[in-house]
Amino acid sequence: MKHVIEIFDRMSEELLLSVEIPQSYSAQLADLMGWTQPEDQYDGYDLLPDQIETLEKWTHTLLSGDNRIIQIVCLE
């Protein structure tokens, strides 16, 4: 299973960036997202500021910015 952060331009909804979350954070990701059921991890979610901050640390990537929609999705 691969979780990816997708960043879209809020105005055009164009995909700006896609960042894979390292597999080594799988258990921590479930806690961060508040997933309680196995199927929860398959849905797409908008990310909250504190979640974005943590994911920036895990991925070593600047995700936040003006006019962005930041979501997490499961690709597998």
PyMOL commands that set and color helices and strands:
alter all, ss='L'
color gray80, all
select helices_A, chain A and resi 23-33+38-42+49-59
alter helices_A, ss='H'
color red, helices_A
select strands_A, chain A and resi 3-9+15-20+45-46+68-74
alter strands_A, ss='S'
color yellow, strands_A
deselect
rebuild
show_as cartoon
